[in-house]
C-alpha cells in the first residue's frame, strides 16, 4: 500500500543523507518535496501541514552530534514524527473488563465488517485462547447472518442461532445473555451497515450501544477509500463514540493516506489492519513498524512474528537435520517454496527486509513474481515420488511427461533443476564439518546478534520467543545495522559468494535462499 510513498520519501531522504552539511534552504527544499509526496499519497492537508511544521522546527533547531551527519539527523526526525502521526505506541483490543467483554463492530456496507468480525474472533481464539461468540445484527442484507454462521463454522467459532423477525437491539441483548450463560469470554456484535451515513443508521447504532453496553466499539473502514474513510471515522465518533479503528485491504494498491490521517484527525488508535483475504491475515497496527516500512528500514520484528506463526517447528528441525547431512531433495525445495508463499511471498518478505524494499521492482521486471512459485510447485507435484527424491532420474521422456502434467515446458523444468542443484550444493557446504557446519555458524551468529536462543540446529527457536523479546528486537536489530536502509544481515558478512543478483549473503528460505533464480540478473 505504501510503495509509492516509500519510493518518493526514500529518494528525497537519500538525497539528504549523502551530504556532509545541510543549510536551512536544503531542509526547506526537502520538506517541500516531502509535503508534495504526502499530499499525493492522499494524506489530509491539515495533517501534512502540521507534520512538516514539526519536522522543520526540530530539524532547523536540532543539535547535530559529531558522529551523525545532518542528513541522517533529518531522517531520524522525519521517522520520529511519522511514528507520532501514526499514534506513537501500538494499541491492541482491550479485553480488561468483566466477562463477557462486548465488542461492537460498526461501519459502512462493503467495508468488510463481517469478514473482519470472524478474523478478530479467530485471532482472539487462537492467540489469546479466549472463548468467543459472534452474533450478526444485520437483518437487512440478504444472507448476512448466514455468512457469519458459515465463517464461524470455518474457523470453529460459536455463532448465535438466528431467530427470524428479531430486531437488531433484541439480537444484541440475546447475544450478551447467551454469552453469559455459555461461559464465553468475548461476544462480538456484527452490526448492519449502509451504503452511506444516514440518520436511521446512527439511531440504530446508538440503541444497540445502549442495550449491549460494549467495552470496545471498533470502526471497520476500507483503507482504499482515502479521505472518505477519515470523514466516516469522524462522523461515527461524534454520534456513536468509537474506541478504535480497523483498516481493511491494507494489502491493496491504494496510496495509504487514510491510514496516515486517521489517527491524527480522530485521535482514535488504529488497532488492527487487514492484510489479505485469509482468516489469519489480520495484524496488529504498530506505528513504529509501519514508519520503518515507509522509510525503507524494513520490519524485522513483524517478519519474525510471521515466521513464528507460519513455520512448522518440527518440519524446520527435520530440515535442519537433513541440511546438516548435506541432503536436499525436490520435496524439501517444494516445502521451502510453500513456506515463502505462507509468509507473504517474495515481495512480502523483501518488503520487510531492511534495505531490500527497492529490490521488488527489479524482481518484477525480471519476471520474478509469486506466480513463479506456483508454477515451480506444480512442476514438482507432477513428478513421481522417486523422481522428487532423486532428480538424476529426470531424462528427456520424463521431462516431457512432467511438462504436460504441469502446463509448462522443458526449459522451465531445466531452470528448476538447476536451481535445486545450486541449493543442494549450498546445503552441502553449509552442512560441512567443523564447528557444526556453516549453516549453524551463520544462523547462530544471527541469533546471537539479536539476543535469541539457538534452536533448530543454530536457528532461533521462534515458537518460544517471549513477546517482550520481540518488542526489544527492533531496537537490537537497528543497533546491529538491520534497521538502516541498505544495512546488512548481522553475522553473515563473512560468507563467500554472496547472494547472486542481490549482493548479499545467501540466506535459505528468506528470498536469498534461491541462488540462480531464473530471470535474476547475475552479479558482475
C-alpha positions as CSV (number, residue, x, y, z in Angstrom):
1,X,0.0,0.0,0.0
2,X,2.7,2.5,0.9
3,X,5.0,1.6,-2.1
4,X,4.7,4.9,-4.0
5,X,5.1,7.0,-0.8
6,X,8.1,4.8,0.2
7,X,9.8,5.4,-3.2
8,X,9.2,9.1,-3.0
9,X,10.3,9.6,0.5
10,X,13.3,7.2,0.0
11,X,14.7,9.3,-2.9
12,X,14.1,12.6,-1.1
13,X,15.8,11.5,2.2
14,X,18.6,9.6,0.4
15,X,19.5,12.9,-1.3
16,X,19.9,14.5,2.2
17,X,21.9,11.7,3.8
18,X,24.6,11.9,1.1
19,X,25.6,15.4,2.0
20,X,28.2,16.4,4.5
21,X,26.3,19.5,5.7
22,X,22.8,20.9,5.4
23,X,21.6,24.5,5.2
24,X,18.2,25.7,6.2
25,X,17.4,26.1,2.5
26,X,18.3,22.4,1.9
27,X,15.9,21.3,4.7
28,X,13.1,23.6,3.3
29,X,13.5,22.2,-0.2
30,X,13.4,18.7,1.0
31,X,10.4,19.3,3.2
32,X,8.6,20.8,0.1
33,X,9.1,17.5,-1.6
34,X,8.0,15.6,1.5
35,X,4.8,17.7,1.7
36,X,4.1,17.0,-2.0
37,X,4.7,13.3,-1.6
38,X,2.3,13.1,1.4
39,X,-0.4,15.1,-0.4
40,X,-0.1,12.8,-3.4
41,X,-0.5,9.9,-1.0
42,X,-3.9,11.4,-0.1
43,X,-2.9,12.4,3.4
44,X,-5.2,15.2,4.8
45,X,-3.9,18.7,4.2
46,X,-4.0,19.8,7.8
47,X,-2.2,16.6,8.9
48,X,0.6,17.3,6.3
49,X,0.9,20.9,7.3
50,X,1.2,20.0,11.0
51,X,3.7,17.2,10.2
52,X,6.1,19.4,8.0
53,X,5.9,22.3,10.5
54,X,7.0,20.0,13.4
55,X,9.8,18.4,11.3
56,X,11.1,21.9,10.2
57,X,11.1,23.2,13.8
58,X,13.1,20.2,15.0
59,X,15.4,20.0,12.0
60,X,16.4,23.6,12.0
61,X,17.0,23.8,15.7
62,X,18.5,20.3,16.1
63,X,21.8,19.9,17.8
64,X,23.8,17.7,15.5
65,X,26.0,15.1,17.2
66,X,29.6,14.8,15.9
67,X,29.0,11.2,15.0
68,X,25.9,11.8,12.9
69,X,25.6,13.6,9.6
70,X,23.0,16.4,9.4
71,X,21.1,14.5,6.7
72,X,20.8,11.4,9.0
73,X,19.5,13.6,11.7
74,X,16.7,14.9,9.5
75,X,15.8,11.3,8.5
76,X,15.6,10.4,12.2
77,X,13.3,13.5,12.9
78,X,11.1,12.5,9.9
79,X,11.0,8.9,11.2
80,X,10.1,10.0,14.8
81,X,7.3,12.4,13.6
82,X,5.9,9.8,11.3
83,X,5.6,7.4,14.3
84,X,3.9,10.3,16.3
85,X,1.5,10.9,13.4
86,X,0.6,7.2,13.3
87,X,-0.1,7.1,17.0
88,X,3.1,6.6,18.9
89,X,2.7,3.2,20.6
90,X,0.5,0.3,19.2
91,X,-2.8,-0.3,21.0
92,X,-4.5,-3.7,20.9
93,X,-8.1,-4.7,21.6
94,X,-8.8,-4.0,25.3
95,X,-10.3,-7.1,27.0
96,X,-9.8,-5.8,30.6
97,X,-13.4,-5.9,31.6
98,X,-15.9,-8.3,33.3
99,X,-16.7,-11.3,31.0
100,X,-18.3,-11.4,28.6
101,X,-16.5,-8.4,27.1
102,X,-18.7,-6.9,24.4
103,X,-17.0,-5.7,21.2
104,X,-19.3,-3.8,18.7
105,X,-18.3,-3.6,15.1
106,X,-19.6,-0.6,13.1
107,X,-19.0,0.7,9.6
108,X,-20.5,1.2,6.1
109,X,-21.7,-1.7,3.9
110,X,-18.9,-3.3,1.9
111,X,-16.1,-2.3,4.2
112,X,-15.5,-5.9,5.3
113,X,-17.2,-5.9,8.8
114,X,-18.5,-9.4,8.7
115,X,-15.2,-10.9,7.5
116,X,-13.2,-8.7,10.0
117,X,-15.5,-9.9,12.8
118,X,-14.6,-13.5,12.0
119,X,-10.9,-12.6,11.7
120,X,-10.9,-10.9,15.1
121,X,-12.8,-13.9,16.7
122,X,-10.3,-16.3,15.1
123,X,-7.3,-14.2,16.4
124,X,-8.7,-14.0,20.0
125,X,-9.5,-17.7,19.9
126,X,-6.1,-19.0,18.6
127,X,-3.7,-16.4,20.0
128,X,-5.3,-15.3,23.3
129,X,-7.2,-18.6,23.9
130,X,-10.5,-16.8,24.5
131,X,-13.9,-18.4,24.1
132,X,-15.7,-16.1,21.6
133,X,-19.3,-15.8,20.5
134,X,-20.2,-14.0,17.3
135,X,-23.7,-12.5,16.6
136,X,-24.9,-10.9,13.4
137,X,-27.2,-7.9,13.9
138,X,-27.6,-7.3,10.2
139,X,-31.2,-8.1,9.4
140,X,-31.4,-6.1,6.2
141,X,-28.6,-7.5,4.0
142,X,-29.7,-10.8,2.4
143,X,-27.8,-13.8,3.9
144,X,-25.7,-11.6,6.2
145,X,-26.4,-13.8,9.2
146,X,-25.8,-17.0,7.2
147,X,-22.4,-15.5,6.1
148,X,-21.3,-15.1,9.6
149,X,-22.6,-18.5,10.6
150,X,-20.5,-20.1,7.8
151,X,-17.4,-18.1,8.7
152,X,-17.9,-19.3,12.3
153,X,-18.1,-22.9,11.2
154,X,-15.0,-22.5,9.1
155,X,-13.0,-21.0,12.0
156,X,-14.6,-23.2,14.7
157,X,-16.1,-20.1,16.4
158,X,-19.5,-20.2,18.1
159,X,-22.2,-18.1,16.5
160,X,-25.6,-17.0,17.9
161,X,-28.5,-19.1,16.4
162,X,-30.7,-17.0,14.1
163,X,-34.3,-16.3,15.2
164,X,-36.3,-14.8,12.3
165,X,-38.1,-11.5,12.9
166,X,-36.0,-10.2,15.8
167,X,-34.8,-6.6,15.8
168,X,-31.0,-5.8,16.0
169,X,-31.3,-4.5,19.6
170,X,-33.1,-7.6,20.7
171,X,-30.4,-9.8,19.0
172,X,-27.7,-7.7,20.8
173,X,-29.4,-8.3,24.2
174,X,-29.9,-12.1,23.4
175,X,-26.2,-12.4,22.4
176,X,-24.9,-10.9,25.6
177,X,-27.2,-13.1,27.7
178,X,-26.2,-16.2,25.6
179,X,-22.5,-15.4,26.1
180,X,-23.0,-15.0,29.8
181,X,-24.8,-18.3,30.1
182,X,-22.4,-20.1,27.8
183,X,-19.3,-19.0,29.7
184,X,-17.9,-17.0,26.7
185,X,-15.0,-14.5,27.4
186,X,-15.9,-12.2,24.4
187,X,-19.0,-11.5,22.4
188,X,-18.6,-9.7,19.0
189,X,-21.6,-7.9,17.6
190,X,-21.5,-7.5,13.8
191,X,-23.9,-4.6,13.1
192,X,-25.6,-3.6,9.9
193,X,-24.1,-1.0,7.5
194,X,-25.5,1.3,4.9
195,X,-24.1,2.5,1.6
196,X,-23.7,5.9,3.2
197,X,-24.2,7.5,6.6
198,X,-27.8,8.3,7.4
199,X,-29.9,9.1,10.5
200,X,-31.7,5.7,10.9
201,X,-28.2,4.0,10.9
202,X,-26.9,6.3,13.7
203,X,-30.1,5.9,15.7
204,X,-29.8,2.1,15.4
205,X,-26.1,2.1,16.4
206,X,-27.0,4.3,19.5
207,X,-29.8,1.9,20.5
208,X,-27.5,-1.2,20.2
209,X,-24.8,0.6,22.2
210,X,-27.3,1.4,25.0
211,X,-28.7,-2.2,25.0
212,X,-25.4,-4.1,25.0
213,X,-23.0,-1.6,26.8
214,X,-20.0,-2.5,24.6
215,X,-16.5,-2.2,26.1
216,X,-15.0,-1.7,22.6
217,X,-16.6,0.0,19.6
218,X,-14.4,-0.7,16.5
219,X,-15.0,1.1,13.3
220,X,-14.1,-1.0,10.2
221,X,-13.0,1.2,7.3
222,X,-11.8,0.4,3.8
223,X,-8.3,1.9,3.5
224,X,-8.7,2.2,-0.3
225,X,-11.5,4.9,0.1
226,X,-8.9,7.6,1.1
227,X,-10.2,10.7,2.8
228,X,-13.8,9.5,2.8
229,X,-12.7,6.9,5.4
230,X,-11.4,9.8,7.6
231,X,-14.7,11.7,7.3
232,X,-16.6,8.4,8.1
233,X,-14.5,7.9,11.2
234,X,-15.2,11.5,12.4
235,X,-19.0,11.1,11.9
236,X,-19.2,7.7,13.7
237,X,-17.1,9.0,16.6
238,X,-19.3,12.1,17.0
239,X,-22.5,10.1,17.0
240,X,-21.6,6.7,18.5
241,X,-18.2,7.2,20.1
242,X,-15.7,4.7,18.7
243,X,-12.8,3.3,20.7
244,X,-10.6,2.3,17.8
245,X,-10.2,1.6,14.1
246,X,-9.7,-1.5,11.9
247,X,-8.4,-0.8,8.4
248,X,-9.2,-3.4,5.8
249,X,-7.5,-4.0,2.4
250,X,-4.1,-2.7,3.5
251,X,-2.6,-5.2,1.0
252,X,-4.2,-3.2,-1.8
253,X,-2.6,-0.7,-4.1
254,X,-4.1,2.4,-2.5
255,X,-1.9,5.4,-1.6
256,X,-2.2,4.9,2.2
257,X,-3.4,8.4,3.0
258,X,-6.3,7.3,5.1
259,X,-4.1,5.2,7.4
260,X,-1.7,8.1,7.9
261,X,-4.5,10.7,8.5
262,X,-7.0,8.8,10.7
263,X,-5.1,8.7,13.9
264,X,-4.2,12.4,13.6
265,X,-7.7,13.5,12.7
266,X,-9.8,11.4,15.0
267,X,-7.4,10.9,17.9
268,X,-8.5,7.2,18.0
269,X,-5.9,4.5,17.6
270,X,-5.7,2.1,14.6
271,X,-5.8,-1.2,16.4
272,X,-5.8,-3.8,13.6
273,X,-5.1,-3.9,9.8
274,X,-6.4,-6.5,7.3
275,X,-3.6,-7.6,5.0
276,X,-5.3,-10.3,3.0
277,X,-8.4,-12.5,2.5
278,X,-7.4,-15.4,4.7
279,X,-8.7,-15.7,8.2
280,X,-5.2,-15.4,9.7
281,X,-4.3,-12.3,7.6
282,X,-5.1,-9.7,10.3
283,X,-2.2,-7.9,12.1
284,X,-1.8,-5.5,15.0
285,X,-1.0,-1.9,13.9
286,X,2.4,-0.9,15.2
287,X,3.2,2.7,14.3
288,X,7.0,2.2,14.6
289,X,7.0,-0.8,12.3
290,X,4.8,1.0,9.7
291,X,7.0,4.0,9.8
292,X,10.1,1.8,9.3
293,X,8.4,0.2,6.3
294,X,7.5,3.5,4.8
295,X,11.1,4.8,5.1
296,X,12.6,1.6,3.7
297,X,14.1,0.4,7.0
298,X,12.4,-3.0,6.9
299,X,10.4,-4.6,9.6
300,X,12.4,-7.5,11.2
301,X,10.0,-7.9,14.2
302,X,6.9,-8.5,12.0
303,X,9.0,-10.8,9.8
304,X,10.0,-12.9,12.8
305,X,6.4,-12.9,14.1
306,X,5.1,-14.0,10.7
307,X,7.8,-16.8,10.6
308,X,6.8,-17.9,14.1
309,X,3.1,-18.2,13.0
310,X,3.8,-19.9,9.7
311,X,6.9,-22.1,10.1
312,X,6.2,-25.6,11.4
313,X,8.9,-26.1,14.1
314,X,9.0,-29.9,13.6
315,X,9.5,-29.6,9.9
316,X,12.2,-26.9,10.4
317,X,14.0,-29.2,12.8
318,X,13.8,-32.1,10.3
319,X,15.1,-29.8,7.5
320,X,18.0,-28.6,9.7
321,X,18.9,-32.3,10.4
322,X,18.8,-33.1,6.6
323,X,20.9,-30.0,5.8
324,X,23.5,-31.0,8.4
325,X,23.9,-34.2,6.4
326,X,24.1,-32.2,3.1
327,X,20.8,-33.7,1.8
328,X,18.3,-31.6,0.0
329,X,15.8,-33.1,-2.5
330,X,12.9,-31.7,-4.5
331,X,10.4,-32.3,-1.7
332,X,12.5,-30.0,0.5
333,X,12.5,-27.4,-2.2
334,X,8.7,-27.5,-2.5
335,X,8.4,-27.1,1.3
336,X,10.7,-24.0,1.1
337,X,8.6,-22.5,-1.7
338,X,5.3,-23.2,0.2
339,X,6.7,-21.6,3.4
340,X,7.7,-18.5,1.4
341,X,4.1,-18.3,0.0
342,X,2.7,-18.5,3.5
343,X,4.9,-15.7,4.7
344,X,3.7,-13.3,2.0
345,X,5.7,-14.4,-1.0
346,X,8.9,-13.0,-2.3
347,X,7.5,-9.4,-2.4
348,X,6.1,-9.6,1.2
349,X,9.4,-10.8,2.7
350,X,11.5,-8.4,0.7
351,X,9.4,-5.5,1.9
352,X,10.2,-6.4,5.5
353,X,13.9,-6.9,4.9
354,X,16.0,-3.8,5.7
355,X,17.2,-2.1,2.6
356,X,15.5,-4.7,0.3
357,X,12.3,-2.9,-0.5
358,X,13.7,-1.5,-3.7
359,X,14.5,-5.0,-4.9
360,X,10.8,-5.8,-5.5
361,X,10.7,-3.7,-8.7
362,X,13.8,-5.3,-10.1
363,X,12.5,-8.7,-9.4
364,X,9.1,-7.9,-11.0
365,X,11.0,-6.6,-14.1
366,X,12.9,-9.8,-14.2
367,X,9.6,-11.8,-14.2
368,X,10.1,-13.0,-10.6
369,X,6.6,-12.6,-9.2
370,X,4.9,-15.0,-6.8
371,X,3.2,-16.9,-9.6
372,X,6.6,-18.3,-10.3
373,X,6.5,-20.3,-7.0
374,X,3.1,-21.7,-8.0
375,X,4.5,-22.9,-11.3
376,X,7.5,-24.5,-9.7
377,X,5.4,-26.3,-7.1
378,X,3.2,-27.6,-9.9
379,X,6.3,-28.9,-11.7
380,X,7.4,-30.8,-8.6
381,X,3.9,-32.1,-7.9
382,X,3.8,-33.6,-11.5
383,X,6.8,-35.8,-10.7
384,X,6.7,-39.3,-9.1
385,X,7.9,-39.9,-5.6
386,X,11.1,-41.5,-6.9
387,X,11.8,-38.5,-9.2
388,X,11.3,-36.0,-6.4
389,X,13.7,-38.0,-4.2
390,X,16.3,-38.5,-7.0
391,X,16.2,-35.7,-9.6
392,X,19.0,-37.5,-11.6
393,X,16.3,-39.9,-12.9
394,X,14.8,-37.0,-15.0
395,X,15.7,-37.7,-18.6
396,X,14.0,-36.2,-21.8
397,X,11.0,-38.5,-21.9
398,X,10.2,-37.9,-18.2
399,X,10.6,-34.2,-18.5
400,X,8.2,-34.3,-21.5
401,X,5.5,-36.0,-19.3
402,X,6.1,-33.6,-16.4
403,X,5.8,-30.6,-18.7
404,X,2.5,-31.9,-20.0
405,X,1.3,-32.5,-16.4
406,X,2.3,-29.1,-15.1
407,X,1.4,-27.0,-18.1
408,X,5.0,-25.8,-18.5
409,X,7.8,-26.7,-20.8
410,X,11.2,-28.4,-20.7
411,X,13.0,-25.1,-20.3
412,X,11.1,-24.3,-17.1
413,X,11.9,-27.8,-15.7
414,X,15.6,-27.4,-16.5
415,X,15.7,-24.0,-14.7
416,X,14.0,-25.6,-11.6
417,X,16.5,-28.5,-11.6
418,X,19.4,-26.0,-12.0
419,X,18.1,-24.0,-9.0
420,X,17.8,-27.2,-7.0
421,X,21.4,-28.3,-7.8
422,X,22.7,-24.9,-6.7
423,X,20.8,-25.1,-3.5
424,X,21.8,-28.7,-2.8
425,X,25.5,-27.7,-3.3
426,X,25.0,-24.8,-0.9
427,X,23.4,-27.2,1.7
428,X,26.4,-29.5,1.5
429,X,28.7,-26.5,2.1
430,X,26.5,-25.4,5.0
431,X,26.3,-28.8,6.5
432,X,30.1,-29.3,6.2
433,X,32.3,-30.4,9.1
434,X,33.9,-28.0,11.6
435,X,32.1,-26.0,14.3
436,X,28.8,-27.6,13.4
437,X,28.7,-26.5,9.8
438,X,28.5,-23.2,8.1
439,X,24.7,-23.0,8.4
440,X,24.8,-23.4,12.1
441,X,27.5,-20.8,12.4
442,X,25.6,-18.4,10.2
443,X,22.2,-18.8,12.0
444,X,23.9,-18.9,15.4
445,X,25.6,-15.5,14.6
446,X,22.3,-14.0,13.6
447,X,20.5,-15.4,16.7
448,X,23.4,-14.1,18.9
449,X,23.3,-10.6,17.5
450,X,19.6,-10.4,18.1
451,X,19.8,-11.9,21.6
452,X,17.7,-15.0,20.8
453,X,18.5,-18.5,22.0
454,X,19.7,-21.0,19.4
455,X,17.4,-23.9,18.4
456,X,16.8,-26.0,15.3
457,X,20.5,-26.6,14.6
458,X,21.6,-23.0,15.3
459,X,18.4,-21.2,14.2
460,X,16.5,-19.2,16.9
461,X,13.5,-21.2,18.2
462,X,10.7,-18.8,17.0
463,X,8.0,-20.7,18.8
464,X,9.4,-19.9,22.3
465,X,10.2,-16.2,21.8
466,X,8.9,-14.1,24.7
467,X,6.7,-11.2,23.5
468,X,8.8,-8.8,25.4
469,X,11.9,-10.0,23.4
470,X,10.0,-9.2,20.2
471,X,9.3,-5.7,21.5
472,X,13.1,-5.1,22.1
473,X,14.0,-6.9,18.9
474,X,13.6,-3.9,16.6
475,X,16.0,-1.8,18.6
476,X,18.5,-4.6,18.8
477,X,18.2,-5.1,15.0
478,X,18.8,-1.4,14.4
479,X,21.8,-1.4,16.7
480,X,23.2,-4.4,14.7
481,X,22.8,-2.5,11.4
482,X,19.5,-4.1,10.4
483,X,17.3,-1.0,10.8
484,X,19.2,1.2,8.3
485,X,18.4,1.4,4.6
486,X,20.9,-0.9,3.0
487,X,22.0,-2.4,6.3
488,X,23.3,-6.0,6.1
489,X,22.3,-9.1,8.0
490,X,24.5,-9.4,11.1
491,X,26.7,-12.5,11.3
492,X,26.6,-13.1,7.6
493,X,29.2,-10.7,6.3
494,X,32.0,-13.2,6.0
495,X,30.2,-15.6,3.7
496,X,31.8,-16.3,0.4
497,X,30.0,-15.7,-2.8
498,X,27.1,-13.5,-1.6
499,X,23.6,-13.5,-2.9
500,X,23.6,-13.8,-6.7
501,X,22.0,-10.8,-8.2
502,X,21.3,-9.2,-4.8
503,X,24.8,-8.6,-3.5
504,X,24.1,-10.0,0.0
505,X,24.6,-13.3,1.9
506,X,22.9,-16.5,1.0
507,X,20.0,-16.9,3.4
508,X,17.8,-20.0,2.6
509,X,14.1,-19.5,2.9
510,X,14.2,-15.7,3.1
511,X,14.4,-14.7,-0.5
512,X,18.2,-15.2,-0.6
513,X,17.9,-18.9,-0.5
514,X,17.4,-19.3,-4.2
515,X,20.7,-18.6,-6.0
516,X,20.3,-18.5,-9.7
517,X,16.6,-18.0,-9.7
518,X,15.5,-17.9,-13.4
519,X,15.5,-14.3,-14.6
520,X,17.5,-12.7,-11.8
521,X,20.4,-10.7,-13.3
522,X,23.8,-12.2,-12.3
523,X,26.1,-10.1,-10.3
524,X,29.1,-8.9,-12.4
